[in-house]
Amino acid sequence: MLTVHARERMNERFISELDIVEVAKTLRSILYQKKNDTYLLTGLSTWKEKLMVSAAVRGKVIIVTVFCEEQI
């Protein structure tokens, strides 16, 4: 499930749902962020650039936001 916030950021950053799937396929790292109770997943986009997905587990996995490395 994608949040409204995630969809807005994805549109602004030209990131598609296929890019999120590609991150899962090319997963390089998963970092648990205790402060926010979220997971930061790092992989590659469909255009083969580093992409990060911040996800929270609340029953179902909810994508919080997605961004490219240079947007950190």
trRosetta pair geometry for C-beta under 8 A, 3 or more apart (Angstrom, degrees):
i j d omega theta_ij theta_ji phi_ij phi_ji
1 60 5.5 68 5 114 118 135
1 61 7.4 159 30 86 76 54
1 62 5.3 -32 78 -109 99 74
1 63 7.4 -166 90 16 47 78
2 6 4.6 -125 -168 85 88 129
2 7 5.4 100 135 -55 124 89
2 10 7.6 -28 -163 -9 141 144
2 17 7.4 -101 -47 -99 143 101
2 62 7.7 136 -112 -162 18 65
2 63 5.0 -20 -112 54 69 115
3 6 4.6 102 53 2 78 100
3 7 7.1 -144 94 -2 44 84
3 62 5.9 59 -45 176 99 108
3 63 6.7 -144 8 81 82 64
3 64 6.4 18 16 -125 136 38
4 7 5.8 -56 -151 37 33 111
4 8 6.4 35 152 -21 66 106
5 8 5.8 -56 -151 34 29 112
5 9 6.4 22 156 -12 65 108
5 64 7.0 -15 89 -176 124 56
5 65 6.2 -60 130 -77 103 93
6 9 5.9 -59 -148 41 30 106
6 10 6.0 33 154 -23 66 108
6 63 4.7 95 -132 110 163 97
6 64 6.2 160 -70 137 108 15
6 65 5.4 -150 -103 -94 72 41
6 66 6.4 67 -156 -4 92 88
7 10 5.6 -52 -143 36 30 114
7 11 6.4 32 157 -20 63 104
8 11 5.9 -57 -154 34 28 110
8 12 6.5 26 151 -16 64 108
9 12 5.6 -55 -147 39 35 113
9 13 5.9 9 161 0 69 116
9 15 7.6 -6 121 41 76 124
9 65 5.0 27 47 -146 164 94
9 66 6.3 159 108 48 116 67
9 67 7.0 -58 165 -69 128 85
10 13 6.1 -72 -139 52 25 95
10 14 7.9 -111 168 66 56 5
10 15 4.3 -101 -144 74 76 93
10 16 7.0 115 177 -86 118 20
10 17 7.9 34 -168 -57 158 57
10 66 5.8 44 -86 48 86 119
11 14 7.7 27 -172 -72 27 36
13 66 7.0 -153 71 98 144 88
13 67 6.4 -136 -108 -117 166 58
13 68 6.7 -177 -170 -9 125 96
13 71 7.1 -33 -115 -62 131 163
15 19 4.8 -103 -164 62 80 154
15 20 7.5 84 158 -46 107 82
15 45 7.0 -104 -126 -123 90 125
15 51 7.0 136 -127 -144 125 131
15 66 5.1 -146 123 105 161 131
15 68 8.0 -168 -71 -45 121 86
16 19 5.0 117 56 -4 66 96
16 20 7.7 -123 106 1 49 82
16 46 7.2 -11 51 5 113 136
17 20 5.5 -47 -158 31 44 114
17 21 6.6 47 145 -18 68 101
18 21 5.4 -49 -150 36 39 114
18 22 6.3 43 149 -22 66 103
18 46 5.5 25 121 -56 107 138
19 22 5.4 -52 -148 35 34 114
19 23 6.6 43 149 -25 64 97
19 45 4.5 -13 -144 -143 106 86
19 46 5.3 -95 -91 -7 69 93
19 51 6.0 -143 169 -154 109 174
19 66 7.2 118 105 166 119 153
20 23 5.6 -43 -153 26 35 115
20 24 6.9 36 148 -16 62 101
20 53 5.9 93 -132 -97 87 141
20 63 6.5 -39 -134 -104 146 153
20 66 6.4 -100 -85 -88 96 148
21 24 5.7 -54 -158 34 36 113
21 25 6.5 33 147 -18 67 107
22 25 5.4 -54 -146 38 37 113
22 26 6.0 4 163 7 71 112
22 43 6.7 179 123 123 66 123
22 44 6.1 -78 145 94 107 71
22 45 5.9 77 86 -164 137 26
22 46 4.9 -171 -36 -66 159 64
22 51 7.6 67 89 42 103 141
23 26 6.5 -74 -137 54 24 87
23 27 6.7 63 155 -82 61 66
23 41 5.9 98 151 123 120 114
23 42 7.5 -116 -157 174 104 16
23 43 3.5 140 -154 55 58 123
23 44 6.9 177 -99 50 52 32
23 45 7.1 1 -61 -83 85 48
23 51 5.3 -102 -84 88 113 111
23 52 7.8 127 -135 -118 139 14
23 53 5.3 128 117 -14 164 124
23 66 7.9 -145 -30 -135 156 118
24 27 6.0 -4 -155 -51 29 105
24 41 7.4 2 -85 164 60 150
24 43 6.7 -109 -22 -9 18 168
25 43 7.1 118 60 -177 54 147
26 43 4.2 125 83 -171 83 104
26 44 4.1 -38 102 30 157 97
27 30 6.9 1 -173 -47 121 93
27 41 6.2 -58 -127 -167 98 103
27 42 7.4 97 -156 76 57 49
27 43 4.8 -52 -90 -80 37 116
28 42 4.8 -57 62 104 104 95
28 43 5.6 165 -1 -96 83 49
28 44 7.7 88 -30 -31 113 78
28 50 7.9 -41 18 -129 149 93
29 40 7.9 3 109 105 95 86
29 41 7.5 174 90 -149 53 42
29 42 4.7 13 51 44 89 112
30 39 5.7 -12 -168 -174 95 113
30 40 7.2 152 -157 77 44 51
30 41 5.5 -9 -105 -102 77 72
30 42 7.8 -156 -71 20 36 73
31 39 7.0 148 74 -161 43 60
31 40 4.4 -15 60 57 99 102
31 42 7.7 37 -2 -11 103 106
32 38 7.9 163 -156 90 51 37
32 39 5.7 -32 -101 -103 57 75
33 36 4.9 9 113 42 115 100
33 37 7.4 -69 90 -5 73 10
33 38 4.9 -8 56 64 111 81
33 39 7.1 -177 13 -91 83 21
33 40 5.9 69 -30 -20 115 104
33 54 7.9 -20 18 -141 141 101
34 37 6.9 16 -161 -76 34 53
36 56 7.6 -98 141 -91 95 109
37 56 6.5 59 110 -136 83 99
38 54 5.3 17 161 -178 138 92
38 55 6.4 153 -166 77 86 35
38 56 4.8 -56 -106 -80 84 79
38 64 6.1 -38 -131 -2 136 151
39 54 7.4 159 80 -155 45 48
39 55 5.0 -22 61 65 96 90
39 56 7.5 165 16 -85 76 32
39 57 7.3 47 -6 -24 117 98
40 52 6.0 -10 -172 -170 93 111
40 53 7.5 154 -157 78 46 46
40 54 5.6 -18 -101 -101 70 72
41 52 6.8 152 79 -157 50 57
41 53 4.5 -14 60 60 105 96
41 54 7.8 -171 21 -78 74 24
41 55 6.3 22 -5 4 115 116
42 50 6.6 -7 -169 -166 98 96
42 51 7.5 160 -150 82 53 42
42 52 5.2 -21 -98 -102 74 80
42 53 8.0 -170 -73 22 31 69
43 50 7.8 165 97 -146 22 55
43 51 6.2 -26 74 63 67 87
43 53 7.6 -5 24 4 100 108
44 48 5.3 -5 -178 -138 126 43
44 49 6.7 135 -152 61 75 22
44 50 6.5 -52 -101 -94 60 37
44 51 6.4 87 -163 16 17 95
45 48 6.7 -74 67 -3 70 15
45 49 5.1 -4 30 54 115 76
45 50 7.7 12 -8 77 89 8
45 51 4.2 101 -56 -35 89 135
45 68 7.6 -34 -34 -97 135 94
49 68 6.2 -5 128 -134 122 115
49 69 7.9 -132 160 12 92 101
50 68 6.7 102 87 -159 72 71
50 69 4.4 23 96 -28 123 124
51 66 6.5 7 176 -176 104 103
51 67 7.5 168 -158 91 66 27
51 68 5.9 -47 -106 -100 64 60
51 69 7.8 -101 -83 -30 23 76
52 66 6.9 167 88 -154 52 57
52 67 5.6 -18 62 66 97 74
52 68 7.4 134 16 -127 84 11
52 69 6.6 107 -20 -77 112 60
52 72 7.5 50 24 -71 153 108
53 63 6.1 -59 -169 -138 108 103
53 65 7.8 -179 -151 94 49 41
53 66 5.0 -15 -104 -105 71 89
54 63 7.6 102 76 -168 53 61
54 64 4.4 -59 105 64 97 114
54 65 5.1 13 45 53 114 77
54 66 7.4 -158 19 -77 72 40
54 67 7.9 17 -10 13 104 98
55 61 5.6 -4 -176 -172 127 99
55 62 6.7 152 -159 78 73 45
55 63 5.5 -43 -102 -107 85 51
55 64 6.1 -178 -103 1 24 89
56 61 7.8 152 80 -157 39 54
56 62 5.3 -21 66 65 86 99
56 64 5.4 75 -9 -53 100 116
57 61 5.8 -32 -104 -102 70 65
57 62 7.6 165 -100 20 21 77
58 62 5.6 -10 34 3 106 125
63 66 6.7 -7 176 -45 121 99
67 71 4.2 -120 -178 81 114 131
67 72 6.9 138 115 -65 132 63
68 71 5.0 94 59 -1 72 107
69 72 6.1 -31 -172 -10 45 113
